[in-house]
Amino acid sequence: MSASRFVVIAEFDLKPQDRERFLELAREDARASVANEPGCHQFDLLISEEDPNLVVLHEVYDDRAAFESHLQMPHYFPFRDGTEALITAKRVRFFDLDS
């Protein structure tokens, strides 16, 4: 195990009427990612207390290559293809987790 991990923080502003569908797709992607991707160590859905239509995905991978592999996984495609119309904004940031 390396001393550093690759972290993805993806923030989504949701259309209120589409919130439940977004969460359903995100939960399935998170579940399948942790279960089927050896390079994915953590995948959390965070829902803002102040704004229930703000959802943050917190993902931890071995490295950027493991994240890039995640983007090619069949279980990711329904999330990628199914959420674009459900959101009003998206911000994605990348970090190194130093341990």
N, C-alpha and C positions, 0 to 999 in steps of 0.2 A: 504494500500500500504506500502510495506517495504521501508526502507531508502536506500536499495541497490538493484541493478539489475544485472543480469548476461549478459555479453556482449561477443559475438563471433566475432572475426575478422578472416575471411578466405580469403587468398590471392591465386589467381590462375594465373599462366602463361599459356596463351592460344596459341594454334597453330593458326597462322594467318588465315589460310583457314577455320578454324572452329569457329572463333570469333562470328559471327552472330548467329550461332546455340546455342552456349554456352549462349549468352546474352538472347536469346529467352527462354531457359529453366530456367535461373536464374530469369528473370522477372516474369515468371509464378509462380515459387516457392515463390518469395517474395510477390507477390500479394495475393496468396492463404493463405500464412502464416499469414499475417496481418489480412486478412478478416475472417479466420476460426479458428485461435488459440487465445483463450483469453489470454494466457500467453506470446504471441509475441506482443511487443509494437512497434517495429521498425525493418525494413528490407530494407537496402539501398544497391544499386549497385553503386560502385565507380569505375570510369575508370581513370587510370593514364593519366595525360596530357603529360608526357614524353614518355610513352609506352602504346599505345592503346591496347596492348595484355596483359596488367596487369590489372586484375579486382579484386577488394576487395569487399567482402560482409561484411557489418556491421549490426549485428543483436542484438536486445535487448530483453531479456526475463525477466520474473519475477524472475526466478531462474534456476539452472541447471536442475531441474526436468522438467520445461517447455521446455527447449531445448531438453532434452531426449525425451519428448513427440513429439516434432517437427520431430525428426528422425523416428518416427513410423507413421507419417501421410501419407495417400495415395498420396497427392499432392507433397510430397517430393520425392517419388520414381522415377519419370521421371528425375528429376535433378540428383539424386544420380546415377542412372543407365545409364543416357544418356550423362554425362559429362566426365567420366573417360578417354575416348578415345580422348577428345577434348583439353586436357591440357598437359603441359609438366612438371609442378610442382604445388604442393599445400602446403600451410602452414596454419595451424589453431591454433589460440591462444585464450585463455579464460581470461576474466577480470571480476572483480567486479566493478560496477559503483557506486561510493560513492557520495551521494548527500547531 
